[in-house]
């Protein structure tokens, strides 16, 4: 029997295994992943030549494993290539003796909880279709939110006669940037922009289709903003600016009075609105949306205050918008009605003749793993049908508290201008009316006392490394008994806090992924603060008040966390 099985060999899974082994070096740990190489989104088979991180060097790394320029060939101020990130994760796995513990090309099909002995049985299928089982004392699902592509279907798909693929397979189809003349990209998020740029930069005509009934183009920003060219990633991790973001767990940062003033008074809310309007206009000005009619189509439909972890960076070698102005990328704000041989028919009656369709349409909100016995998904906090969820007294009470504490959130985005719905791709809201519901976004309340199950990375954030390393330590402490949620509060209290925090995402980021997942950007550091408090570790790590307020948090501020925790354990 394995002491711990981790499903997923990306950022979250690798860090989970490394942290657990640092605390329990004699335990048997296995990592299972369906890909043929490690890395998750950054697996070798998912890379393509033009892939770059949103992040610049120094912000996309773990605290105790710096991405050194001399080792990985990246200079300060540069975005990292997909190859570099894959190499970084591979080096991490080798350094911490994880490689021999990883089962690749092994997809977990079912997970069964055996209540009699409090264990888990995983049924795994290898690429040659052979099945085997693994029994584990503890289980962590670390597949993240980008493991199951959401590939839409349309009337006439069978007659289209041209390649249709999800952006997850863009690497496999990258050669089409040299063999096609005209392509269609469906989507308005960063992956759609990446695909459109890759084709257009190679001289291929692009029809970029953004659903009229969807959420519109996502917020895209230059890496440096304001007239002072400040590093955006640094700004969103600065406490002074974090305070402007409504956050239900925000008091964990130690400045509750400032937050109460900003969000609990009319003048404070006026300042908050002014801040987000100003930051939004700054991005719009830098992108020059209003100076060209085609470029204007890529202007976000909602205010900057609602943007979440889907905020992305214009990390291209040349100006993306120049390709739009030149006509290489043509933007269509329409729905796809049907497909016919070689053509995509839009809701305005236009028919686009193309050589292929790339669907940058997001990811499914439900896991591909089947959990057993039947019905246990409710206990595990997984999405499931619950038509009474919105009317549940706990939900109603949570909504009331959120709106009372943050009146600004009662004024939700108005979609009537564009006739659009919230930006949720696929049919997830129809098939899973009750979203993920996890305490601290990691463990199901019903399993709080069992200490043998959790999720790592089941949220959307622009700082995966910082979140993954903190969650991994929290889960390790929880598994070993050092964190006991039930020691300080009742199960009912845990359920209430879980509902409150998870419900908050629906109010805070309704235009992003908040309807389905935890989704935050300015709230990342307060979330880490909350977890560090649970671990009894210092959350203010800057050394003095001025730096704490105006300094930006990053990987270097959290170096040695595991050792700090072991010293006080």
N, C-alpha and C positions, 0 to 999 in steps of 0.2 A: 504493500500500500504506500502511496505517495503521501508525504506530509502536506504538500501543497501542489496543486496543479493550477497553472495560469494559462488561460486561453487567450492567445494573442501575443505576437512577438514584435510589436511596434514599441513606440515610446513608453506606453503605459505598462505593457507586459514585461519588458526588459527591466524597467526600474522596479516593478513590484517584486520580481524574482531576486534581483540584486539586493534590495533592502531587506527582504525576509531572510536571505542567506547570511547577511551581515550580522543579523541578530541571532539566527539559528543555524550556525555553520554545519552542524551535523545532520540536518534534516534533508530528506529526499524531496527535491523540487523538479518538476517537469513543466516545460513550456510547450504548448501545442499550437500550431499555426497551419492554416491551409495553404499558404503561399509556398513557393519554392525557394524563397530566401527571406531573411529577417527584414524587419523595417516597417511592416504594416503598409501605410500609404507610401512609404519610402522604400518598399521592397524593390529589388532590382528589376523585376518584370513590370513594375508600374512606372518606371522612370521614362523620361523622354528628353531629348537634347536641350530643349528650351526651358525645362523646369527649373524654377528658382524659388527660394523661400520668400515669404513676405518679409521676414525678419532680416535685419542686418547682423553682421558678425558681432557676437557678444551677448545677444539676447535670445538665441535659440540653442541653448545648451544646458546641461545639468550643472549644478553648482560645483560638484566635486569631480567633474570631468570636462574641463574647459576645451573648447574647440580652438586649439592653438594654431595661429596662422602658419607657423613653420611646419606643422604636421599635416595640416589639411589644405594648405595652399590657398587660403582665403585671406584677403587683405581687409583691414579695418575700413568700414564704410561700404563693404560689398555685401550683396545678397549671396547666400550659399546655393550652389547647384544641387540638384537632386542626387547626383553622384557623390557629392561631398557629404550630404546628410546620411546617405546609405553607408558610406565608408565610416562615418562617425559612429553610427549605431553598431556596425559590425565590429569596430575596434572596442567599443564599450563591452559588447558581449564577450569578446575574447579576453579583455583585461580582467573581467570579474568572473571568469570561468563559467559563463552561461552557455556557450556554444554547444558543449557536449550534452547539455540538458534540454536542448530544443528539438522537438519533433516537427520537421517541416513536411509540407505536402500531406498534412493530416488534418482533415476537417472534422470538427466536433459536430456530430449529427444530433445526439440526444444527451441530456444530462438528467439523471434520475437521483432524487434524494431518497436515501434509505433511512427512515426515521428510527428504526430499531437500534441501529448503531451510530446514528448521526454522521453518516458518510455520504459520499457522492460517487456514482458510477457513470463514467463518460463513455459513450459509444463513439468511436472515432473511425472515420473512413479515409484510407489512404488513396493516393491518386490511381493506384491499380485496382481500386474498388474493393480491396480487402478490408474487412472490419475487424476491430479489436476493441477491448475495453480497458479502461484505466480506473482504478479505485483510488479515491483521494479522501483524506481527512478534512482538508480545507480546499476551497475553490474560489478563484478570482476570475471574473470575466473582464478581460482587458482589451476587448476588440475595438473599443471606441465607437464613434458614430459614423465611421466611413468604411464599413465592412460589407454592407449589403447594398449594391447599387439599385437605384430606383429607375428602371427603364420603362417609360410609358409605351403604351400601344395605341394605335390609331386605326380607324377604319381604312382598309386598303393596304395595310402594312404588307400583307403577303404578296401584293402585286407591285410593290415599289421597285423591286428588282435591283436596288442599289444597297451598299452596306449601311446598316444601322447599328451603331454601337454606343455604349455608355462611355462617358469621359474616363471612367476607371480603366478602360482598355485603350486609352489614347496612345500609350507607349507602343502597343502592338500594332497600331494603325498609323504610326507616325510617318511611315514611308509614303503615305498618301499625300503628304505635303508636297511631294515631288511628282506625283502621278495624276493628280486631279486638276481640274481647271476651275470648278465652282463647287462650293460645299455649303451646307447649312449647319449652323450651330444653334441648338435650342437651349435657352437658359439665360439668366441675367446675373448669375453669381460669378465669383472669381474664376472658376474653372471654365466657364463659357468665354470669358475674356481671354484666358490663356490660350484656349483652342483657337479662337478667332485671330489672335495675334500671330500664333505659330503659322497658320495657313497664309494669312495676308502678307506677313513678312517674307514668306517664300514665294510670293507672286500669285497666290490662289485667291480668286474672288470669293468673298464670304458674305452669306446672308445670315445675319445674327437675329434670331427670332426670340423675342421676349414676350411672354404671355401677357396679353391684355387683361386676362382674368387672374393674373398672378400678383406677385408683390413688386414687380418692376425691377429696374436695375439696382444692384446692391451698391452700397457706399464704397467708393474706391478713392483712395487718397495717395498723394505723393508721400514718400517716406519722411520728408521734412515739410513742416507746415508753418503757417503764420509768416508775416514779413521778415521775422527773425530767423527763419529756417531752423526751427526746433525739431528735434528727432521725435516723431509721433509716438513711437513705442515707449520712449522715456516719459513722455507727458502722461500717458494713461496709467502709469505706475507711480505717479507722484501724488502723495496724500492730499495736498492742497487742492488738486483738481478732482481727485476721487470723491471728495466731499460733495461735489455738485451732483453726483449721480445718486438717485434714490436707491437705497439698498437696505433690505429688511434685516440683514445681519451686519450692517455697517457699524454698529456700536462696538463690534469686536475690535475695531481699530484704535479704541481708546479715546476717541474725541466725540462723545455723544452729544455734548452741548452744541457744538458747531453744526453737526448734522441736524439737530432739532431746530436750530435757528433757520437753516437753509431750506428745510422741507416742511417745517411746522408753522412758519409765519408767512404772511402775504409778501412782505418785502424780500424774505429769503427766496421764496419761489420765483419772484420777479428776477432776482439775480441769477437763479438757476436757468430760467428761460433765456435770459440775455446771453449767458455763457454758451448754451448749446446752439442758439441761433447764430451767434458770432462764429463758433467753430464750424458750423455747417456752411455758412456763407464763405468762410475762408477756403474751405475745400472746393466749393463750387467756383470761386474766383480763380483758384489755382488751376482748376481743370478747364476753365473758360467755356463752361457749358452754354452760356447764353450768347456766345459769339459766332456760333455756327448751328444751323438748323438740324443737321444730322447728329452732331455731337450733343445737342440739347436733348435728344431722345434718350441719352444715357444718364440724364440727371435723375437722381433718386427721387422717388415719389413721397417719401416720408421725411420727417424732421430728424435731425442728427441725434436728438435725445433718445430715439428708439433703437439706434444701431447697437448690435451686440457683437458676439464673437465672429460674425461673418464679415466684419470690417476688414477690408483687404487693401493691399498696397500696390501701387503702380510700379512694378519692379522690372519693367521691360527695358531692353538696351536702347530702344528708340521710343519716340512719343507714340503711344497707342492712338491718340486722337488724330494724329496726322494720317493714319491709315483710314480713319473714318472720313476725314475731310477730302481725301483723295479719291474716295469711292471704292477702295479695296474692301472695306467693311461697310455693308449697308445694313442699317438697323430697322427691324420691323417690329412694331408694337402690335402684335396680332396673335390670335390663337391658331393652332393648327387644327383644321377641320377634318382633313383626310389626306391620304396618300394615294397616288396613282402611279403608273409606270414612269419612274424617273422624276416625278414631280411632287411637291409639297403644296397643298392647297390651304390658303389662309382664310381667316374669317372675313376679310375685306374683299374676297373674290379673287385675289391675286394667286397665281400659280408659279412656284419657283422651280425651275428646272435645275437639278443639282446632281452631282456625282456621288454624294453620300450625305448622311445625316448623323451628326454627333450630338448625343443627348447629354448635356451638362445639367442634369435634372435632379441632382441631390441623391440622398441616401434614405433607405427605409428606416422608419422609426422603431421597427421591431426586429428582434434578433432572429437569425436563421436557425438558431439552436432550438430544438424542441425540448421543453422542460417537462419532466415527469415526476410524480404521477399527474394525471390530467387535473387541471385546476390549480396547481401549485403556483402558477404565474402570479396569482393574486397575492399569495403570501410573500413572493419574492420581489414584489414591487414593480413587476413588469407591466408594460402596456396591455390593457385588455378591455373588452367591452364592459361598459358600466353606464347605462343611459341615465342613471340617477345621480351620477357623480356631481353634476353642476348644482343639484338641489340638495346634496348631502349637507346636513347641518354644520359639519366641520368645514366644508368648503365655503359655505355662506359666511360663517364666522371669520374664516381666514380672509376672505375678500373684504369684509367690513373693516377688519383691522388694518389691512394693507392700504385701503383708500383713506381711512381716518389718519393714518400715520403719514401717508404721502398723497395729499389731495391732488397733486399735479397728475398722478397716474389715472385719475378718474376721467381725465380728458384724453381719451384714447384716440389714436390716429383715425382720420376720416378717409375712408376708402372711396367715397362716392365720386370724388373728382375724376378718378381714373376708372371707376366701375370695377375695382379690383378687390380681390380677397386677400387675406394675410398670406405672406410668402411662404407657404408650405407646399412643397411639391408632392405629387402623388395623392393617394387616397388614405393617408395615414389617419387623418382625423375621423374618417368614416369608419375605419376598421379598429381603431384603438382610442375610444373616447376617454379612457382614463390613462394618462401618460405615466411615465416612470415616476415612482414615488419612493425615494430612498432617503434615509436619515444621513445628513451630511453629504448627500448625493452619492453615497457609497453602499450603505447596508439597508436591507428591508427591516422595518421595525419588528415584524413578526419573528425575525431570526436574530434579534438583538442579543438574546441570551445564549444563543447556540455557538457563536464565535467561529463559524466555519464557512461563511459565504460573504462575498462582497463584489462590488464593481470598482474598477479603477479606470478613470478616463471617460466616464459616461456623461460628458458635458462638452459644451462648445466654448472655447476660449482661444485667445491669440497667444497664450503662453503655456503650451502643453508641457514643456519641461518642468516649469516651476510647480504646476498643479500635480503632475504625475509623481514627482519626488515627495511632495508633502502628503498626498493621498497614500502612497505606498508605505510611508512611515506610520501614518495613522492606522492603516489596516493591519500592519505588522504588530503595532502596539495593541490593537483590538484583539487580534488572534491570540496573542500571548497573555492576555488578561490585564495589561497595564492600563487600558482604557475600557471602562465599563459604563456604557451609557445608562444602565439601569441602577447604578449605585447612587447617582445624584438626583434621579427623577424617575417617576413612574412610567410604565409603558404607555399609558394614556398621554402623558406629557411629551413623550418621544413622538408619538403619532401626531400630536398637535403641532409640534415644531416642524416635523417633516412635512405636513400638509401646508403649513404657513410658508416655509421656504420654497417648496416646490410650486405652490400656487403663485408665489410672487413672480416667478419667471413669466407667467402668462400675462401679468399686468406690465411688467418692466420691458419685455422685448416681444411684443405681439407681432411685430412685422418681421422678425427674424426667425429664430428657431425656438423661441420661448414657449410656444404652444406645445412643444413636444419634449424638449430637453432643457436642462439648465443651460443658460446662455448668458454669458456676461463678459464684460471687458473692463470697465472701471471698477467692478466689484471683485476682481481677481485677488488683489492683495488683502482686502478685508476677509475674504473667504480663507485665505492662507492664515491670516491672523487667528481666525476662529479655530482652525485645526491645531495651530500651535498652542493655543490656550488649552485645548483638550489634552495635548501632549505635555503640558506644563513647561513649555519652552518660551523664551522671550520672543515677542512679536515685533517689538520696537528694536531694530537692529542697527540703527544709524549712529548711535553714540551721543548725539545731542539733539535738542528740540528743533533747531533750525533745519538741520539735515533731515530730520524725521518728517518735517512738514514739506520742505521744498526739494528734498533730494529724491531721485528716482530709484525705485527698487529694481533689482535685477538678480541674476544668478549668483553673483559674488556675495550678496548679502546673506545667502542661506548656506554658505559653505560649512561643512562639518555638522549638519543637523543630526545625523544618525549618531555620531559620537557624542554630541551634547545630550541626546536623549539617553543613550546607554549610561552616561555618567550619573544621571539622576534616577535611573530606573529602579 
